[in-house]
């Protein structure tokens, strides 16, 4: 059987390499724009996207926490495999929280208009 820890370590390593590469490429793009005399404001975050950032992360963490709690209840009360329960409930809880956040943001943006 595949060791879950080994899979997570490999995933973290690839995510770190990708993140460092992305930051390096983005820095080079900014420097190139500045050398050509262009404005690098295209990389600045939009104000509309950041207005709900705390809500987004808060709901995501609440959803993941709820998923962990529900997975623990499922493993204790049923014969469901532990890895399956935890992974599925964490992703399900986080996904539901992000969909709910999207609906709240959409309603908030309509109210501003």
Secondary structure as UniProt FT lines:
FT   HELIX           4..35
FT   TURN            36..37
FT   HELIX           41..43
FT   HELIX           47..50
FT   TURN            51..52
FT   HELIX           53..77
FT   HELIX           82..112
//
